Amino acid sequence: MQYFFESELPLPIEDTEEYRKAYEAEDARWVEALIRYKAHFDSLADRMTKNSLAFYAKHGLHDHRLASLRMTDGGGLISKPIQVVLQVVTRVDRYELIYRGVTKFQVDY
């Protein structure tokens, strides 16, 4: 999954015209990012199981914190494809997501 949200909406310090304009501009960026995210999510439908699609559609995981990331060789005789295991958490939930048969993994941080 790709993530398209690069910033947070500003919190109001003062209710001024300048703040309202900045908020509206940032809100428009969030709407555009949400549209791009949804298009990317929809493009993955043929690469994910129905259970995985239902899980992501329900939980999203946008506001979760990445607790750990582990990559292994996937148990094959060669190093490709790999297996990627992510643990994501909130204050009340913890999920372990296992991706098998991964041939490309990229992190831009």
Short mmCIF file of the C-alpha atoms (twelve columns), coordinates in Angstrom:
data_MODEL
# 
_entry.id   MODEL 
# 
loop_
_atom_site.group_PDB 
_atom_site.id 
_atom_site.type_symbol 
_atom_site.label_atom_id 
_atom_site.label_alt_id 
_atom_site.label_comp_id 
_atom_site.label_asym_id 
_atom_site.label_seq_id 
_atom_site.Cartn_x 
_atom_site.Cartn_y 
_atom_site.Cartn_z 
_atom_site.pdbx_PDB_model_num 
ATOM 1   C CA . MET A 1   0.000   0.000   0.000  1 
ATOM 2   C CA . GLN A 2   1.094   3.517   -0.709 1 
ATOM 3   C CA . TYR A 3   0.371   6.420   1.570  1 
ATOM 4   C CA . PHE A 4   -0.385  9.840   0.149  1 
ATOM 5   C CA . PHE A 5   -0.844  11.936  3.291  1 
ATOM 6   C CA . GLU A 6   2.212   14.076  3.903  1 
ATOM 7   C CA . SER A 7   1.024   16.637  6.412  1 
ATOM 8   C CA . GLU A 8   -1.579  17.389  9.028  1 
ATOM 9   C CA . LEU A 9   -4.345  19.943  8.922  1 
ATOM 10  C CA . PRO A 10  -3.306  22.986  10.935 1 
ATOM 11  C CA . LEU A 11  -4.905  23.477  14.313 1 
ATOM 12  C CA . PRO A 12  -6.618  26.814  14.815 1 
ATOM 13  C CA . ILE A 13  -4.617  29.250  16.888 1 
ATOM 14  C CA . GLU A 14  -6.843  32.188  16.078 1 
ATOM 15  C CA . ASP A 15  -10.006 32.308  14.016 1 
ATOM 16  C CA . THR A 16  -8.691  34.680  11.369 1 
ATOM 17  C CA . GLU A 17  -9.264  35.001  7.644  1 
ATOM 18  C CA . GLU A 18  -5.626  34.027  7.042  1 
ATOM 19  C CA . TYR A 19  -6.065  30.853  9.081  1 
ATOM 20  C CA . ARG A 20  -9.318  29.962  7.289  1 
ATOM 21  C CA . LYS A 21  -7.617  30.329  3.887  1 
ATOM 22  C CA . ALA A 22  -4.678  28.177  4.980  1 
ATOM 23  C CA . TYR A 23  -7.044  25.543  6.378  1 
ATOM 24  C CA . GLU A 24  -9.119  25.462  3.193  1 
ATOM 25  C CA . ALA A 25  -5.987  25.082  1.041  1 
ATOM 26  C CA . GLU A 26  -4.677  22.256  3.236  1 
ATOM 27  C CA . ASP A 27  -8.115  20.628  3.331  1 
ATOM 28  C CA . ALA A 28  -8.157  20.637  -0.482 1 
ATOM 29  C CA . ARG A 29  -4.772  18.857  -0.455 1 
ATOM 30  C CA . TRP A 30  -6.219  16.208  1.878  1 
ATOM 31  C CA . VAL A 31  -9.208  15.686  -0.394 1 
ATOM 32  C CA . GLU A 32  -6.864  15.221  -3.368 1 
ATOM 33  C CA . ALA A 33  -4.688  12.807  -1.362 1 
ATOM 34  C CA . LEU A 34  -7.759  10.817  -0.368 1 
ATOM 35  C CA . ILE A 35  -8.828  10.544  -4.015 1 
ATOM 36  C CA . ARG A 36  -5.332  9.317   -5.003 1 
ATOM 37  C CA . TYR A 37  -5.282  6.852   -2.074 1 
ATOM 38  C CA . LYS A 38  -8.699  5.427   -3.036 1 
ATOM 39  C CA . ALA A 39  -7.611  5.018   -6.675 1 
ATOM 40  C CA . HIS A 40  -4.445  3.214   -5.549 1 
ATOM 41  C CA . PHE A 41  -6.413  1.001   -3.157 1 
ATOM 42  C CA . ASP A 42  -8.867  0.088   -5.938 1 
ATOM 43  C CA . SER A 43  -5.964  -0.773  -8.261 1 
ATOM 44  C CA . LEU A 44  -4.812  -3.462  -5.793 1 
ATOM 45  C CA . ALA A 45  -8.087  -5.407  -5.875 1 
ATOM 46  C CA . ASP A 46  -6.788  -8.082  -8.251 1 
ATOM 47  C CA . ARG A 47  -3.621  -8.585  -6.156 1 
ATOM 48  C CA . MET A 48  -5.277  -9.084  -2.746 1 
ATOM 49  C CA . THR A 49  -7.598  -11.671 -1.280 1 
ATOM 50  C CA . LYS A 50  -11.210 -10.751 -0.587 1 
ATOM 51  C CA . ASN A 51  -10.523 -10.996 3.160  1 
ATOM 52  C CA . SER A 52  -7.573  -8.601  2.861  1 
ATOM 53  C CA . LEU A 53  -9.593  -6.106  0.861  1 
ATOM 54  C CA . ALA A 54  -12.422 -6.240  3.395  1 
ATOM 55  C CA . PHE A 55  -9.958  -5.790  6.279  1 
ATOM 56  C CA . TYR A 56  -8.300  -2.724  4.735  1 
ATOM 57  C CA . ALA A 57  -11.632 -1.222  3.704  1 
ATOM 58  C CA . LYS A 58  -12.903 -1.554  7.289  1 
ATOM 59  C CA . HIS A 59  -9.785  -0.680  9.299  1 
ATOM 60  C CA . GLY A 60  -7.744  1.463   6.934  1 
ATOM 61  C CA . LEU A 61  -4.746  1.581   9.323  1 
ATOM 62  C CA . HIS A 62  -4.064  5.238   8.449  1 
ATOM 63  C CA . ASP A 63  -3.847  6.340   12.059 1 
ATOM 64  C CA . HIS A 64  -1.919  3.327   13.309 1 
ATOM 65  C CA . ARG A 65  1.716   3.461   14.369 1 
ATOM 66  C CA . LEU A 66  4.236   1.093   12.833 1 
ATOM 67  C CA . ALA A 67  5.613   -0.918  15.761 1 
ATOM 68  C CA . SER A 68  7.870   -3.230  13.764 1 
ATOM 69  C CA . LEU A 69  8.808   -4.250  10.261 1 
ATOM 70  C CA . ARG A 70  10.476  -7.580  9.488  1 
ATOM 71  C CA . MET A 71  11.566  -9.002  6.140  1 
ATOM 72  C CA . THR A 72  12.533  -12.621 5.518  1 
ATOM 73  C CA . ASP A 73  13.387  -14.675 2.476  1 
ATOM 74  C CA . GLY A 74  9.898   -16.195 2.407  1 
ATOM 75  C CA . GLY A 75  11.148  -19.727 2.981  1 
ATOM 76  C CA . GLY A 76  12.133  -20.432 -0.608 1 
ATOM 77  C CA . LEU A 77  15.411  -21.660 -2.042 1 
ATOM 78  C CA . ILE A 78  16.174  -18.254 -3.470 1 
ATOM 79  C CA . SER A 79  15.883  -14.825 -1.864 1 
ATOM 80  C CA . LYS A 80  12.937  -13.759 -4.053 1 
ATOM 81  C CA . PRO A 81  10.121  -13.430 -3.323 1 
ATOM 82  C CA . ILE A 82  10.380  -12.189 0.233  1 
ATOM 83  C CA . GLN A 83  7.918   -12.079 3.104  1 
ATOM 84  C CA . VAL A 84  7.208   -8.786  4.892  1 
ATOM 85  C CA . VAL A 85  5.656   -8.707  8.372  1 
ATOM 86  C CA . LEU A 86  4.352   -5.436  9.796  1 
ATOM 87  C CA . GLN A 87  3.024   -4.866  13.290 1 
ATOM 88  C CA . VAL A 88  0.820   -1.792  13.566 1 
ATOM 89  C CA . VAL A 89  -0.758  -0.508  16.759 1 
ATOM 90  C CA . THR A 90  -3.109  2.059   18.234 1 
ATOM 91  C CA . ARG A 91  -3.896  2.550   21.894 1 
ATOM 92  C CA . VAL A 92  -6.306  -0.403  21.801 1 
ATOM 93  C CA . ASP A 93  -5.509  -2.464  18.683 1 
ATOM 94  C CA . ARG A 94  -2.496  -4.414  17.457 1 
ATOM 95  C CA . TYR A 95  -2.410  -6.041  14.037 1 
ATOM 96  C CA . GLU A 96  0.200   -8.231  12.421 1 
ATOM 97  C CA . LEU A 97  0.097   -8.005  8.644  1 
ATOM 98  C CA . ILE A 98  1.931   -10.652 6.637  1 
ATOM 99  C CA . TYR A 99  2.675   -10.074 2.966  1 
ATOM 100 C CA . ARG A 100 3.953   -13.150 1.111  1 
ATOM 101 C CA . GLY A 101 5.446   -13.284 -2.352 1 
ATOM 102 C CA . VAL A 102 6.701   -9.691  -2.234 1 
ATOM 103 C CA . THR A 103 9.013   -8.877  -5.122 1 
ATOM 104 C CA . LYS A 104 9.367   -5.134  -4.518 1 
ATOM 105 C CA . PHE A 105 9.508   -3.254  -1.225 1 
ATOM 106 C CA . GLN A 106 10.325  0.443   -0.959 1 
ATOM 107 C CA . VAL A 107 10.370  2.865   1.952  1 
ATOM 108 C CA . ASP A 108 10.575  6.614   1.466  1 
ATOM 109 C CA . TYR A 109 10.937  8.190   4.884  1 
# 
